[in-house]
Amino acid sequence: MEALWFWLLALMLTTYVVLDGFDLGAGIAHLLIAKTEDERKAVLESIGPFWDGNEVWLIAAGGTLFLAFPTLYAASFMGFYLPLIIVLWLLMFRGLSIELRNHAPSPMWLPLWDVCFAGSSALLAVFLGAALGNVVRGVPLDAQQEFFLPLWTDFQPGREPGILDWYTVTVGATAFCALWMHGLLWVERKTSGTLSERASAMARRVALGVAVLTVVVTAATFVVRPEMWQRFADAPWGLVFPVAAVAGLGTVMAGKRPFAGSATYLVGMMLSAAFSLFPVVLPSSTDPALHLTIYNTASGAYSQSIALWWWIPGIVLTTGYFTMLFRKFGSKVS
């Protein structure tokens, strides 16, 4: 049951990255590709029916984490308190900027909402990437399964790291570029004319940066946590995930079904990280014996089995809703 919940949680977080990733990326690209007010409206309309629904996957993943691995939930929310509050504020600013742009469409306020939308989307991509970097790198857990991270220390991923160091910033930069590319390809898919062409051209250029950063962050990960390479050596079937990421990025650069290729890249990268960490869910940077795993953080077997019977109908309803949503609003915006 612990392994099942680990992979269900990994799939939910991956779904969030793919779905909310395209509207975060559209926000990053908003001021770069939209040159007129009509084009800026078109970018917003391309994500309009989806952006708030996509965030449901993040909330649902948090609920799943609480019911399946409550010890991990408690340790993470206490230790990552500062970045979680920053992410909360960024989500609020992003939602307010999207909504208030329509409710207060004066020439004085529109530039402010546009800057808030683009800036909060960009910072969210960086912080979410840095959060993944912290999970991969490890945190200074003590014997009570507690830790605290300042925003930064000496910028080195050692025994007493901060939230930001050279490794987590590299992961954050990779996430920023990957979601930027993903959003550009969504705008290309959902719009037409010069706006779509501009998004397509920029996406191809950003894809080159994503390719370089993917190589850099992969090498850096094996330096920071060399045991992750051993995981692939012990279970070679897991190589299907990084291969999928490479194939997806190649599809983007080739220009054949690029949005699907971008989604495949994100899925491959997320599941590669999950596979190489398993069964650890939060490593300790001080002592491997203090790692939080799926076994020492899980709720009871009875609780997990009962929760599964509630989770199944909930995920069926959610999947059905999103299927209907994407079919109904799948055409290009006018």
Buried (B, 14 or more C-beta within 10 A) or exposed (E): BBEEBBBBBBBBBBBBBBBBBBBBBBBBBBBEBBEEEEBBBBBBBBBBBBBBBBBBBBEBBBBBBBBBBBBBBBBBEEBBEEBBEBBEEBBEBBBBBBEBBEEEEEEEEBEEBBEBBBBBBBBBBBBBBBBBBBBBBBBBBEEEBEBEBEEBBEEEBEEBBBBBBEBBBBBBBBBBBBBBBBBBBBBBBBBEEEBBEBBBEBBBEBBEBBBEBBEBBBEBBBEBBEEBEEBBEEEEEBEEBBEBBBEBBBBBBEEEBBBBBBBBBBBBBBBBBBBBBBEBBBBBBBEEEBBBBBEBBBBEEEBBEEBBEEBEEEBEEBEEEBEEBEEEBEEEBE
